[in-house]
Amino acid sequence: MLSLAGLLQPWGALRPDSPLLFEPAAPAVERVEASKAGQLEVRRVSTLSAAELWEAAALLARSFDHSTLFQAAFPQATARAMILHALFTTIVKDALQYGRVDIAYNGHIVGAARLRGG
């Protein structure tokens, strides 16, 4: 389970019977243009090119690199970066096949969220 850009509710609000792994703060939409200047879009994707998959996994790996849990488990920065990239590549591939992936995009991927279920 992962998310960026503040899409998660507090952990205490999660319910086991929830249809999603986490509840979005706002209703999910196919495409939202948030800013004319930045042209930020939120896109629901069902496929990613190899380059987009690598970019999404790299973004997520960098986002979790300073997690105390991951730093304790993998104290060497280089090894941690490689492990996190492999982990998030697998998570995004799984979500593309069995769940849903939303990405924030403004010329390149700037955020990603994985949701369980369709």
N, C-alpha and C positions, 0 to 999 in steps of 0.2 A: 504494500500500500504506500502510495507516495503522492505528493502534491506540491505545487509551488504557488506563489502569489496569494497566499492567505485563503485558499479555498476550503480549508478544513474547519469543521466545527470543533469545539473543545472535545477532547477524548471522552469526557464524561457524558457527552450527548450521544455517543454511539450506542446503538441498540443492536443486539444480535439478529433481530428480525428485520432490520433495515434492508431494503432491496439493493442499496448501494453500499460500497465499502465506506464511503463518506458522503455526506449530504452537501451538495453545492450551496454556496451562500446565495446564489441567484439561480433562477431557472436555467437549465441547460438549453442552449440554442445552437443551431447549425453554424451560424456565423454572426459575429457581433463586431461592428466597426466602432471602436471606442474613441478614436481620436483622429481627426483629419490631419493634424500636423505629424503625428507619429505613425499613422496608419496601422495601429495595433489591431489585430484581429484575433478572435478566439475561434479556432476551427476544430470540429470533430472530424477525426481522420480514421479511415479504415485500413489504409496502407501507407507506408512510408518508404521512400527510396532508401538504398543503403546509406547514402550520405546523410539523409534526414534522420535515420535511425541512429547513426553514429553521433550526430549533433545533439539529438535529444538525450541519448545516454550520457554524453560528455557533460551536458548542462546539469543533468540530475546528479551525476557523480561529483561535480564541483559543488553542487548545493549541499550535499551531505558529507563532504570531505571533513568539515570541522565538527561533525557530530562526536560528542565524547564517547558514545558507544562504539562507533567505527574507529576512532583513534585508539581506544583501549584494545579493541580486537586486532587492529592492524596498525601498530605503532610506526612502521616505516612508511613514509609518505608516498614513495613510488609504488610500492606494493599495494597500498590502500587505493591509490588512484586506479590501478589496473583492475583490482578486484571490484571496486565500485562500478567501474565502467562495464565490466562483464555482468555484474548483478543487474544493473539497470537496463542493459541491452536485453537481457532475458525477461525482465519484468515488462518492458514495453512490447516485446514480441508476443508475450503471453496475453497482454491486454488487447493487442490488435486482433488476436485470434479469438479470445474468449470473453472480452469485456469491451471497454470503450476507452479511447484515448482522445483527450482534448489538448490542443497545443495553442499557445499564444505566439503569434507570428508578426513580425514587422520587417520583413526582408530576410530574416533568419529566425530560428526558434528561440524564444526568450522565456518560455515556460511550458510545463507539461503537467498533465494530471491523468492518472489512471483510475478508472472506475470499474468496479466489478459489475458484471451483467451488462445488458445492452441498453 
